Amino acid sequence: MKPWVFSEIGTLKKVIVHRPDEGLSRISPKKAEELLFDDIIYLSLMQEEHDVFTDILRAFAGNENVIDIDRLLFEALEHSASAKSEILDEIIYFEELPSRYQESLNNLSTIELAELLITGYCKKEDAYLFDSIPNFIFTRDISVVIKDHVLITKAAKEARHRENIIARYIINTHPLFSQTSKAKKIIDLNNLDLFPPSRKAEPVSLEGGDVMMIDKNFLLIGHSERTSQHAINLLKNYLFEHDIIDNVVEIEIPHERNYMHLDTIFTQINHNHIVAFRPIVFDGIGSLVTRYNKSGDIKAYNSVKDLFLSEINPEMKFIFGGNGIYPFQEREQWTDGCNLVALKPGIAIAYDRNHKTEEALIKEGYEIYPARQLLNDLKKNGLSVNNLANTIITIPSTELSRGRGGSHCMTCPVIRD
């Protein structure tokens, strides 16, 4: 099956995730900021919470369609010996390892090498050779499917550069993406011939949390602290020149940690419903929205709300995180109350800690269904996911929320109907 995503709410058919790995247990208070975490985490509880999350995904998409990126990396390494040598060369160069490691790492088993590339731990050496990549749990950021094209992103922060290396390797090597590769439908922002720095040395940086395939004719891109203006311009021009999308919408958001990506301030959960942080999305505070059409037409809006109601969906309603009330909207935006992933229209996954946001969703006709209760009802009480409608499934989030990313961040949809 080829990658295929035309919206944020189509029925989820295949998705890439990453279970929190042992590398997260190595985050110290001193290293947390450098590794882009706000706190140290309790790994076993974080894994338990993530397992509940992926169990929900499997209940809807099927066991075989919820794929851990560990598995993809292992299979890609098994698939191509020459490509394996190439990624080793790149990792050794990037991590500044002495050349003596070339032979010993090349002799690792595939499973040992895959673990090393992700966690930094080498069993053969019984040593950590380089830092972990704790943000790898946020698979949304490393790649985005735009219709039948795959965009390989480019991280702004050095702590995430090894994620880019691994993502490029998987997408260019794994059989899952072979048809896309043969059709020349991989867009790699790391390709300097196509996406070079500007003459003013402006960087190319763009992360998947800033990209939303909101409609078959509209791609939204957030200009945030992680996504540069230069990258937006280059990608927009590429998409227009190759007739991939009709409209690219640039959304300026405050370049601050608490609004690090577009999906931290809003996500769509139904045909006519978006969960949103009111000050920026609805009131337009600190935001500027510019719609570019491939014909050359440009139009500016004062807010995301104005864009949607004018051009995308006049029936769209905005359900406010924290119920739109100070200080709850700020508190619950910080804990990803506006960051939900839709499993199909009207069914979405949220964290269980944002109770004022839940109140707003209930007022709009949604049922709140705790994930563990839902899994029990599916297993023991004869419930079918096909019988659910307008339901927000809440997952435990004591440790997951410390990573500063919600369910939308933790999924890379590959196929949506």
MARNUFI-147771 format. One record per residue (C-alpha): residue in one letter; residue number from 1; x, y, z. Coordinates in steps of 0.1 Angstrom, whole numbers. Layout:
resn / resi / X / Y / Z
a / NUM / X / Y / Z
...
// end
This chain:
resn / resi / X / Y / Z
m / 1 / 0 / 0 / 0
k / 2 / 12 / 35 / -8
p / 3 / 12 / 64 / 17
w / 4 / -20 / 83 / 13
v / 5 / -32 / 112 / 35
f / 6 / -56 / 138 / 24
s / 7 / -69 / 152 / 57
e / 8 / -63 / 153 / 94
i / 9 / -95 / 133 / 102
g / 10 / -98 / 105 / 77
t / 11 / -100 / 70 / 91
l / 12 / -66 / 61 / 103
k / 13 / -54 / 30 / 85
k / 14 / -16 / 29 / 91
v / 15 / 5 / 48 / 116
i / 16 / 41 / 50 / 128
v / 17 / 48 / 53 / 165
h / 18 / 78 / 49 / 189
r / 19 / 75 / 33 / 223
p / 20 / 96 / 53 / 249
d / 21 / 130 / 36 / 249
e / 22 / 158 / 31 / 275
g / 23 / 175 / 63 / 263
l / 24 / 149 / 84 / 281
s / 25 / 160 / 69 / 314
r / 26 / 194 / 86 / 309
i / 27 / 180 / 122 / 308
s / 28 / 195 / 140 / 337
p / 29 / 184 / 174 / 351
k / 30 / 215 / 190 / 335
k / 31 / 209 / 174 / 301
a / 32 / 171 / 178 / 300
e / 33 / 171 / 213 / 284
e / 34 / 198 / 203 / 258
l / 35 / 177 / 173 / 249
l / 36 / 146 / 194 / 246
f / 37 / 128 / 179 / 276
d / 38 / 113 / 200 / 304
d / 39 / 118 / 174 / 331
i / 40 / 132 / 140 / 338
i / 41 / 108 / 111 / 334
y / 42 / 99 / 78 / 351
l / 43 / 104 / 55 / 322
s / 44 / 84 / 24 / 332
l / 45 / 53 / 45 / 339
m / 46 / 58 / 64 / 306
q / 47 / 60 / 31 / 287
e / 48 / 29 / 19 / 305
e / 49 / 10 / 50 / 294
h / 50 / 23 / 48 / 259
d / 51 / 12 / 11 / 257
v / 52 / -24 / 21 / 265
f / 53 / -21 / 47 / 238
t / 54 / -9 / 22 / 211
d / 55 / -35 / -4 / 223
i / 56 / -62 / 22 / 214
l / 57 / -46 / 28 / 180
r / 58 / -45 / -10 / 174
a / 59 / -81 / -13 / 183
f / 60 / -90 / 10 / 155
a / 61 / -63 / 5 / 129
g / 62 / -54 / -32 / 135
n / 63 / -23 / -47 / 151
e / 64 / -3 / -49 / 119
n / 65 / -10 / -12 / 110
v / 66 / 5 / 4 / 142
i / 67 / 42 / 2 / 134
d / 68 / 70 / 10 / 158
i / 69 / 98 / 29 / 141
d / 70 / 122 / 4 / 158
r / 71 / 108 / -23 / 136
l / 72 / 111 / -2 / 105
l / 73 / 147 / 6 / 112
f / 74 / 156 / -31 / 119
e / 75 / 139 / -42 / 87
a / 76 / 156 / -14 / 67
l / 77 / 190 / -24 / 80
e / 78 / 182 / -61 / 71
h / 79 / 170 / -50 / 36
s / 80 / 201 / -33 / 23
a / 81 / 238 / -40 / 33
s / 82 / 251 / -11 / 12
a / 83 / 226 / 13 / 28
k / 84 / 236 / 0 / 62
s / 85 / 272 / 9 / 56
e / 86 / 261 / 44 / 45
i / 87 / 241 / 52 / 76
l / 88 / 270 / 40 / 98
d / 89 / 293 / 63 / 80
e / 90 / 269 / 92 / 85
i / 91 / 263 / 84 / 122
i / 92 / 300 / 80 / 129
y / 93 / 307 / 114 / 112
f / 94 / 278 / 132 / 129
e / 95 / 285 / 118 / 164
e / 96 / 323 / 124 / 160
l / 97 / 333 / 88 / 168
p / 98 / 369 / 77 / 162
s / 99 / 373 / 57 / 130
r / 100 / 382 / 26 / 150
y / 101 / 344 / 22 / 156
q / 102 / 337 / 16 / 119
e / 103 / 346 / -21 / 119
s / 104 / 332 / -30 / 153
l / 105 / 298 / -13 / 147
n / 106 / 296 / -28 / 112
n / 107 / 299 / -63 / 129
l / 108 / 270 / -57 / 153
s / 109 / 239 / -77 / 148
t / 110 / 211 / -59 / 132
i / 111 / 190 / -57 / 164
e / 112 / 221 / -44 / 183
l / 113 / 228 / -17 / 157
a / 114 / 192 / -6 / 156
e / 115 / 192 / -2 / 194
l / 116 / 225 / 17 / 193
l / 117 / 212 / 42 / 166
i / 118 / 182 / 50 / 188
t / 119 / 194 / 48 / 224
g / 120 / 232 / 54 / 219
y / 121 / 239 / 22 / 239
c / 122 / 263 / -3 / 224
k / 123 / 260 / -38 / 240
k / 124 / 293 / -50 / 224
e / 125 / 312 / -21 / 241
d / 126 / 289 / -21 / 271
a / 127 / 289 / 17 / 268
y / 128 / 269 / 47 / 257
l / 129 / 286 / 60 / 226
f / 130 / 264 / 91 / 222
d / 131 / 233 / 108 / 236
s / 132 / 198 / 92 / 233
i / 133 / 172 / 109 / 211
p / 134 / 143 / 112 / 236
n / 135 / 121 / 132 / 212
f / 136 / 119 / 102 / 189
i / 137 / 86 / 93 / 206
f / 138 / 71 / 123 / 186
t / 139 / 71 / 106 / 152
r / 140 / 49 / 133 / 138
d / 141 / 79 / 156 / 135
i / 142 / 102 / 134 / 114
s / 143 / 80 / 129 / 84
v / 144 / 46 / 140 / 69
v / 145 / 25 / 124 / 42
i / 146 / 11 / 150 / 18
k / 147 / -14 / 133 / -4
d / 148 / 7 / 105 / -19
h / 149 / 41 / 123 / -13
v / 150 / 63 / 118 / 17
l / 151 / 80 / 148 / 32
i / 152 / 112 / 142 / 51
t / 153 / 115 / 171 / 75
k / 154 / 146 / 188 / 89
a / 155 / 149 / 195 / 126
a / 156 / 159 / 229 / 139
k / 157 / 177 / 216 / 170
e / 158 / 209 / 195 / 169
a / 159 / 194 / 172 / 196
r / 160 / 171 / 159 / 169
h / 161 / 195 / 156 / 139
r / 162 / 200 / 118 / 144
e / 163 / 162 / 114 / 141
n / 164 / 165 / 130 / 106
i / 165 / 193 / 107 / 97
i / 166 / 173 / 76 / 107
a / 167 / 141 / 89 / 91
r / 168 / 159 / 95 / 58
y / 169 / 174 / 60 / 59
i / 170 / 141 / 43 / 66
i / 171 / 121 / 62 / 40
n / 172 / 147 / 57 / 13
t / 173 / 154 / 20 / 21
h / 174 / 124 / 3 / 36
p / 175 / 100 / -16 / 13
l / 176 / 70 / 3 / 28
f / 177 / 81 / 34 / 9
s / 178 / 95 / 17 / -22
q / 179 / 66 / 26 / -45
t / 180 / 68 / 62 / -33
s / 181 / 106 / 62 / -40
k / 182 / 102 / 47 / -75
a / 183 / 75 / 73 / -83
k / 184 / 99 / 101 / -71
k / 185 / 74 / 113 / -46
i / 186 / 98 / 117 / -17
i / 187 / 104 / 153 / -8
d / 188 / 136 / 155 / 13
l / 189 / 143 / 188 / 30
n / 190 / 178 / 176 / 37
n / 191 / 186 / 176 / -1
l / 192 / 208 / 206 / -4
d / 193 / 204 / 208 / -42
l / 194 / 167 / 213 / -38
f / 195 / 165 / 230 / -4
p / 196 / 197 / 249 / 2
p / 197 / 203 / 276 / 29
s / 198 / 196 / 311 / 16
r / 199 / 224 / 335 / 5
k / 200 / 218 / 352 / 39
a / 201 / 225 / 319 / 56
e / 202 / 189 / 314 / 67
p / 203 / 185 / 278 / 77
v / 204 / 161 / 252 / 63
s / 205 / 143 / 238 / 93
l / 206 / 108 / 224 / 94
e / 207 / 92 / 199 / 118
g / 208 / 61 / 178 / 112
g / 209 / 42 / 193 / 141
d / 210 / 40 / 225 / 120
v / 211 / 25 / 208 / 90
m / 212 / -12 / 199 / 86
m / 213 / -29 / 183 / 56
i / 214 / -61 / 199 / 66
d / 215 / -79 / 195 / 33
k / 216 / -71 / 181 / -2
n / 217 / -66 / 216 / -14
f / 218 / -50 / 232 / 17
l / 219 / -17 / 225 / 34
l / 220 / -11 / 245 / 66
i / 221 / 24 / 253 / 78
g / 222 / 32 / 270 / 111
h / 223 / 60 / 295 / 112
s / 224 / 72 / 287 / 147
e / 225 / 104 / 285 / 167
r / 226 / 111 / 252 / 150
t / 227 / 102 / 260 / 114
s / 228 / 120 / 288 / 94
q / 229 / 106 / 312 / 69
h / 230 / 131 / 301 / 44
a / 231 / 121 / 265 / 47
i / 232 / 84 / 275 / 42
n / 233 / 92 / 295 / 11
l / 234 / 113 / 266 / -5
l / 235 / 87 / 240 / 3
k / 236 / 58 / 261 / -9
n / 237 / 75 / 268 / -42
y / 238 / 83 / 231 / -46
l / 239 / 47 / 220 / -40
f / 240 / 34 / 245 / -65
e / 241 / 60 / 238 / -92
h / 242 / 52 / 201 / -89
d / 243 / 14 / 207 / -88
i / 244 / 10 / 188 / -55
i / 245 / -13 / 212 / -37
d / 246 / -34 / 242 / -46
n / 247 / -30 / 263 / -15
v / 248 / -3 / 266 / 11
v / 249 / -12 / 286 / 43
e / 250 / 16 / 301 / 64
i / 251 / 5 / 306 / 100
e / 252 / 27 / 328 / 121
i / 253 / 27 / 318 / 158
p / 254 / 47 / 332 / 187
h / 255 / 83 / 318 / 186
e / 256 / 81 / 305 / 222
r / 257 / 86 / 271 / 238
n / 258 / 50 / 267 / 249
y / 259 / 38 / 272 / 213
m / 260 / 66 / 251 / 197
h / 261 / 45 / 237 / 168
l / 262 / 12 / 245 / 151
d / 263 / -4 / 214 / 166
t / 264 / 2 / 227 / 201
i / 265 / -24 / 254 / 195
f / 266 / -51 / 235 / 175
t / 267 / -60 / 202 / 159
q / 268 / -90 / 191 / 139
i / 269 / -111 / 162 / 154
n / 270 / -143 / 162 / 132
h / 271 / -156 / 176 / 99
n / 272 / -168 / 208 / 117
h / 273 / -148 / 208 / 149
i / 274 / -113 / 221 / 158
v / 275 / -100 / 220 / 194
a / 276 / -81 / 253 / 197
f / 277 / -62 / 277 / 220
r / 278 / -85 / 306 / 218
p / 279 / -61 / 336 / 221
i / 280 / -41 / 327 / 191
v / 281 / -64 / 306 / 169
f / 282 / -97 / 325 / 174
d / 283 / -87 / 359 / 186
g / 284 / -56 / 361 / 164
i / 285 / -33 / 374 / 192
g / 286 / 3 / 371 / 181
s / 287 / -8 / 354 / 148
l / 288 / -8 / 363 / 111
v / 289 / -22 / 340 / 85
t / 290 / -13 / 342 / 48
r / 291 / -29 / 320 / 21
y / 292 / -8 / 314 / -10
n / 293 / -25 / 299 / -41
k / 294 / -5 / 283 / -69
s / 295 / -19 / 308 / -93
g / 296 / 1 / 335 / -75
d / 297 / -29 / 349 / -55
i / 298 / -21 / 359 / -19
k / 299 / -45 / 367 / 8
a / 300 / -39 / 377 / 45
y / 301 / -62 / 369 / 74
n / 302 / -61 / 380 / 111
s / 303 / -66 / 345 / 125
v / 304 / -69 / 308 / 118
k / 305 / -106 / 312 / 125
d / 306 / -110 / 338 / 97
l / 307 / -92 / 316 / 72
f / 308 / -114 / 286 / 79
l / 309 / -147 / 304 / 79
s / 310 / -138 / 324 / 47
e / 311 / -121 / 297 / 26
i / 312 / -121 / 262 / 40
n / 313 / -152 / 255 / 59
p / 314 / -178 / 281 / 69
e / 315 / -194 / 256 / 93
m / 316 / -163 / 251 / 114
k / 317 / -167 / 254 / 151
f / 318 / -138 / 260 / 175
i / 319 / -139 / 241 / 208
f / 320 / -116 / 260 / 232
g / 321 / -89 / 243 / 252
g / 322 / -94 / 250 / 289
n / 323 / -129 / 260 / 280
g / 324 / -115 / 294 / 269
i / 325 / -111 / 305 / 305
y / 326 / -80 / 320 / 321
p / 327 / -59 / 305 / 336
f / 328 / -72 / 271 / 326
q / 329 / -67 / 277 / 289
e / 330 / -30 / 285 / 294
r / 331 / -25 / 256 / 318
e / 332 / -42 / 231 / 295
q / 333 / -26 / 243 / 264
w / 334 / 8 / 237 / 281
t / 335 / -3 / 201 / 289
d / 336 / -15 / 195 / 253
g / 337 / -52 / 200 / 257
c / 338 / -54 / 212 / 221
n / 339 / -32 / 184 / 207
l / 340 / -55 / 155 / 198
v / 341 / -52 / 129 / 170
a / 342 / -83 / 118 / 151
l / 343 / -88 / 81 / 146
k / 344 / -118 / 89 / 123
p / 345 / -142 / 118 / 121
g / 346 / -155 / 125 / 156
i / 347 / -132 / 100 / 174
a / 348 / -100 / 113 / 189
i / 349 / -74 / 106 / 215
a / 350 / -66 / 132 / 242
y / 351 / -47 / 133 / 275
d / 352 / -68 / 126 / 306
r / 353 / -56 / 156 / 326
n / 354 / -73 / 185 / 308
h / 355 / -107 / 186 / 325
k / 356 / -118 / 221 / 315
t / 357 / -112 / 211 / 278
e / 358 / -133 / 180 / 285
e / 359 / -161 / 203 / 297
a / 360 / -160 / 222 / 264
l / 361 / -160 / 190 / 244
i / 362 / -190 / 176 / 264
k / 363 / -209 / 209 / 257
e / 364 / -204 / 202 / 220
g / 365 / -219 / 167 / 223
y / 366 / -188 / 145 / 228
e / 367 / -186 / 116 / 253
i / 368 / -154 / 113 / 273
y / 369 / -143 / 76 / 274
p / 370 / -112 / 67 / 295
a / 371 / -89 / 45 / 275
r / 372 / -85 / 16 / 299
q / 373 / -123 / 14 / 304
l / 374 / -128 / 14 / 266
l / 375 / -102 / -14 / 261
n / 376 / -119 / -34 / 288
d / 377 / -153 / -29 / 272
l / 378 / -139 / -39 / 238
k / 379 / -124 / -71 / 252
k / 380 / -150 / -82 / 277
n / 381 / -183 / -64 / 271
g / 382 / -188 / -69 / 234
l / 383 / -183 / -33 / 225
s / 384 / -173 / -26 / 189
v / 385 / -153 / 5 / 178
n / 386 / -178 / 8 / 149
n / 387 / -205 / 17 / 174
l / 388 / -186 / 47 / 187
a / 389 / -194 / 83 / 176
n / 390 / -184 / 117 / 189
t / 391 / -161 / 102 / 215
i / 392 / -129 / 115 / 230
i / 393 / -107 / 87 / 243
t / 394 / -86 / 99 / 272
i / 395 / -52 / 82 / 279
p / 396 / -32 / 83 / 311
s / 397 / -6 / 111 / 309
t / 398 / 13 / 116 / 341
e / 399 / 46 / 109 / 324
l / 400 / 38 / 113 / 287
s / 401 / 29 / 149 / 293
r / 402 / 64 / 157 / 306
g / 403 / 77 / 153 / 271
r / 404 / 57 / 183 / 259
g / 405 / 38 / 166 / 232
g / 406 / 3 / 150 / 229
s / 407 / -13 / 122 / 209
h / 408 / -10 / 142 / 177
c / 409 / 27 / 145 / 182
m / 410 / 31 / 108 / 189
t / 411 / 17 / 97 / 156
c / 412 / 30 / 98 / 120
p / 413 / -1 / 88 / 99
v / 414 / 9 / 70 / 67
i / 415 / -25 / 61 / 54
r / 416 / -59 / 77 / 61
d / 417 / -91 / 69 / 42
// end
